[in-house]
Amino acid sequence: MRGSTKVGTLVLGFAALVACAAEAPPASPSAPAVVSPTPAAVSLASVTEAALADAATRTGLEPDALKVLSAEVVTWSDGSLGCPQPGMMYTQALVPGYRVRIQAGGQVLDYHAGRSGQPTLCPAEFARDSAPADRT
């Protein structure tokens, strides 16, 4: 009989846990939902516009003086987004993102972005290509 008492106690304990979980208050309706943007949610046009705005600010050139050399959806080979910095470690997983190259006067500015679509200028000495499947 002792074995069945232990099993009964375990069953009752589990039932109590389930009941407590069911009584937990619902999430506050004012709490914002956390949504991770994906490349489908961020347009290449908006990433390009943000890169152009940054390039104009950095160079002091008028936006009309800037030329978009390329703007593409890419898959980066790791978390560095194709711009690894010395001494840093990055996730070793494919990351969907964007790459925008802008000619500003005599220089080419290379912007890299991840899922968020927030472009970051990548200095030429650190720039790497996207994952091989994306290169044409």
Secondary structure as GFF3:
##gff-version 3
##sequence-region A 1 136
A	DSSP	alpha_helix	2	22	.	.	.	ID=ss1
A	DSSP	alpha_helix	44	59	.	.	.	ID=ss2
A	DSSP	three_ten_helix	63	65	.	.	.	ID=ss3
A	DSSP	beta_strand	66	76	.	.	.	ID=ss4
A	DSSP	beta_strand	95	104	.	.	.	ID=ss5
A	DSSP	beta_strand	107	113	.	.	.	ID=ss6
A	DSSP	beta_strand	120	121	.	.	.	ID=ss7
A	DSSP	three_ten_helix	132	134	.	.	.	ID=ss8
###
